[in-house]
Amino acid sequence: MHHPEENPWQIVSEKQVYDNPWIGLTEYQVINPSGNLGIYGKVYFKNVAIGVLPLDEQMNTYLVGQYRFALGQYSWEIPEGGGPLGTDPLESAKRELLEETGLKADRWAELQRMHLSNSVTDELCIIYLARGLQQFEPEPEDTEQLIIKKLPFKEVYRMVTNGAITDSVTVAAVLKAQLMIMEGRL
């Protein structure tokens, strides 16, 4: 009997199926936990996912709206992006906030770490809370067509709870911040 934290999967062979500058896909022939032969596909990411919840002194936050190719629909989200593995994720968060909203913050705190889809990917996400905001010019990437909205945090919380916002990073950030508000920690 395996200890619950020991890996019960055995890799028989692996083959890289796809690779681009952002992601790769590996197909594994495995012996699964029940001892049977099987197959497993894993998408690996070459960036850490980054989310930033900017919150000003009046408890307003900023959402970024964009059409998400993978979903085939429009999405409202906190500022998000990626930081190359091996680089300081806080520096990536600062860059993303400035690129997408034109904001700079003088106070930063890590809000949450999470794995975004751990059944098929190894993608790690780090979410930061940004306070002490100052407005500058946004610097969006050429692949981004963004709309920025400044909204009261309470309204964004309602958008999460009524299902108008479905982006997992935004949902986690907003719910964590609301919990901190309720506990008097924010």
C-alpha positions in Angstrom: 0.0 0.0 0.0 1.3 3.4 -1.0 1.5 6.3 1.4 -1.2 8.8 0.3 1.4 11.4 -0.7 3.6 9.0 -2.7 3.1 8.9 -6.5 1.1 5.8 -7.5 1.6 6.5 -11.3 4.4 4.7 -13.2 5.6 6.2 -16.4 6.4 3.6 -19.1 7.3 6.1 -21.8 6.8 9.7 -22.8 6.6 11.6 -26.1 6.5 15.3 -26.8 3.5 15.8 -29.0 3.4 19.6 -29.3 5.6 22.6 -28.4 5.4 26.4 -28.9 6.9 29.4 -27.0 4.2 29.2 -24.3 3.1 25.6 -23.9 4.0 22.0 -24.6 2.1 18.8 -24.6 3.5 15.5 -23.5 1.8 12.1 -24.0 2.6 9.5 -21.4 2.1 5.7 -21.5 1.5 4.9 -17.8 0.6 2.2 -15.4 -2.2 3.8 -13.4 -2.8 3.5 -9.7 -4.9 0.4 -10.2 -2.0 -1.3 -12.0 -3.5 -1.1 -15.5 -1.8 0.3 -18.6 -3.1 3.7 -19.6 -2.4 7.0 -21.3 -2.1 10.5 -19.9 -1.6 13.8 -21.6 -0.1 16.8 -19.8 0.1 20.4 -20.9 3.1 22.1 -19.4 3.5 25.9 -19.2 6.6 27.9 -19.8 5.3 30.8 -17.7 3.8 31.3 -14.2 0.3 32.6 -14.5 0.0 36.0 -12.8 -3.0 37.9 -11.5 -3.2 41.3 -9.9 -6.1 42.7 -7.9 -5.6 46.5 -7.8 -7.5 48.1 -5.0 -7.4 51.9 -4.4 -8.1 53.8 -1.2 -11.8 54.1 -2.0 -12.1 50.3 -2.5 -12.4 50.5 -6.3 -10.8 47.9 -8.5 -10.0 47.6 -12.2 -11.3 45.0 -14.6 -9.9 44.2 -18.0 -12.3 43.1 -20.7 -11.2 41.1 -23.7 -12.3 38.4 -26.1 -10.7 35.1 -25.1 -9.9 33.0 -28.1 -9.8 29.7 -26.2 -13.3 30.3 -24.8 -14.8 31.9 -27.9 -16.4 34.6 -25.7 -15.8 37.9 -24.0 -14.4 37.9 -20.4 -14.0 40.5 -17.6 -11.0 39.8 -15.5 -8.5 41.4 -13.1 -5.2 42.2 -14.9 -3.5 38.9 -15.8 -0.7 37.5 -17.7 2.4 35.4 -17.5 5.9 35.6 -16.2 8.7 33.4 -17.5 9.7 30.5 -15.3 12.8 31.4 -13.3 12.0 35.1 -13.1 10.7 37.1 -10.2 6.8 36.7 -10.4 6.4 40.1 -8.6 8.2 41.9 -11.4 5.9 40.1 -13.9 2.9 41.3 -11.8 4.2 44.9 -11.9 4.7 44.7 -15.7 1.2 43.2 -16.3 -0.5 45.8 -14.2 1.2 48.6 -16.0 0.7 47.1 -19.5 -3.0 46.4 -19.1 -4.2 49.3 -16.9 -1.5 51.9 -16.8 -1.3 51.5 -13.0 1.7 51.3 -10.7 1.4 50.3 -7.1 3.7 51.1 -4.1 2.4 48.3 -1.9 2.3 44.6 -3.0 1.2 41.5 -1.1 0.8 37.9 -2.3 -2.8 37.1 -2.1 -3.1 33.5 -3.3 -1.2 30.6 -5.0 -3.2 28.0 -6.9 -3.0 25.4 -9.7 -5.4 26.3 -12.5 -6.3 22.9 -14.0 -4.4 20.3 -12.1 -5.9 17.3 -13.9 -4.2 18.2 -17.2 -1.7 20.9 -16.6 1.1 21.9 -14.2 0.2 25.6 -14.4 0.9 27.6 -11.2 -0.8 30.9 -10.7 0.3 33.6 -8.2 -2.2 36.4 -7.4 -1.1 39.7 -5.9 -2.9 42.5 -4.2 -1.7 45.9 -5.4 -2.3 49.0 -3.2 -1.2 52.6 -3.3 -2.1 53.0 -7.0 -0.9 55.7 -9.4 -2.2 56.2 -13.0 0.1 56.2 -16.0 -0.4 55.2 -19.6 -1.4 51.5 -20.4 1.1 49.6 -22.6 -0.9 46.7 -24.0 0.8 44.0 -26.1 -0.1 43.9 -29.8 -2.2 40.7 -29.3 -4.4 42.5 -26.7 -7.5 44.5 -27.5 -8.5 45.6 -24.0 -11.2 47.7 -22.3 -10.5 48.8 -18.8 -13.3 49.5 -16.2 -12.8 51.1 -12.8 -15.6 49.7 -10.5 -16.3 49.6 -6.8 -15.0 46.3 -5.3 -18.5 45.5 -4.0 -19.8 45.6 -7.6 -17.1 43.2 -8.8 -17.8 40.9 -5.9 -21.5 40.8 -7.0 -20.4 40.1 -10.6 -18.4 37.1 -9.3 -21.3 35.8 -7.1 -23.9 36.2 -9.8 -21.8 34.4 -12.4 -21.1 37.4 -14.6 -17.3 36.8 -14.0 -16.2 33.2 -14.6 -12.4 33.7 -15.0 -10.9 31.4 -12.2 -8.1 33.8 -11.3 -10.5 36.7 -10.9 -13.0 34.6 -8.9 -10.3 33.4 -6.5 -8.8 36.9 -6.1 -12.1 38.6 -5.4 -13.4 35.9 -3.0 -10.1 35.9 -1.1 -10.2 39.7 -0.8 -13.8 39.7 0.3 -12.9 37.1 3.0 -10.1 39.3 4.1 -12.5 42.3 4.3 -15.0 40.3 6.3 -12.2 39.2 8.7 -11.0 42.8 9.1 -7.6 42.1 7.4 -8.1 44.4 4.5 
